[in-house]
Amino acid sequence: EAVSRLTTALNFLENADRFHGAWPHWMNGNNGDVIPFGTIDNGGDLVETSFLCQGLMCVREYFKNFCRSQFE
C-alpha cells in the first residue's frame, strides 16, 4: 500500500507545474496547477522543493535498504 501511495504522489508531482524544476509553494491538489503565492509571485519555491526532495531521498534510502534485506 505504501508503494502504491508513493507512486500516486510521484506521478502527481511529475505532472504538476514547476518553475525551472522547482515546485510552487501551493498547488491545486486535483490537477497540480500552481496556486499563486501572491499577486507578484507565483513561481517556484526553493525552500518547499528542497524539503520535498529531502523527504524523497529518505524514502529512497528506506526502500533501498528494505528491498535489499528482503533478498538476504
N, C-alpha and C positions, 0 to 999 in steps of 0.2 A: 504494500500500500504506500509506503514511503517513497519508493522509486516512482510509482505512478504519479504521486502528487508533485514530486520534484520535476518529472518530465513535463507535466502540465505547466508548472511555473516557468520552466526554462523555455518552453515553446512560446508562452505568452511574452516573455521578455525578448525573445528573438524577433518577434514581430512588432513590439512596442516602439513608439517614437524614441529616437536617440539623436543626440546632437554631438557630432564628432566622436561617437562611441559612448557618450555619457547619457544615462537615462535622466529624465526630468525628476524634480522633487516630488511632484504629484502627477499621477496619470489615471485615466479612466480605467477602472478595473474590468470593464466589459470589452473594450476594444484596444486599449493601450495608447490611446491618444493623449497627448500632453494636456494637463490642466494648468494653465498659466499660473506662475508664482505671483505675478503682479502685472501691471499694465505695461511695464517696460522690460520685463524679464520672464521669458517663457522657454528658456534654453535648458541645457543640461545642468545637472547639479553634481559637481565633482565629489562633494563630501558624501552624499547619499549613494552615489555609484561606488565609491571606494568601500563603504560599509557593506554594500551588497556583494561586491567582489570578494571581500574578506570572508564573508559568510559562505560563499560558494566554494572558496578554497578549502575551508574547514570541512564542508560536506564532501568534497572530492577526496580529501585525505581520509576521512572516516570510511568512505566506501572502498577506497583503495585497500586499506588495512582489513576491512570487513571481508571483502571478496577474497583477499589473499588467504585469510585464516580459514575460509570455507574449503579450501583445496589442500590444506596441510594436514 
